[in-house]
């Protein structure tokens, strides 16, 4: 819940639905649970887990 609250504080309310869909899309296209594609990820510099799996 902390991450959700943090995101709600920085993402404008009108964009919550779109932002949610973009996160899901990103997870399906790049950030796989077992084999994340960190090298091709456009936001890996923001990710605390980048290149650690």
Order of alpha helices (4+ residues) and beta strands (2+ residues): alpha-alpha
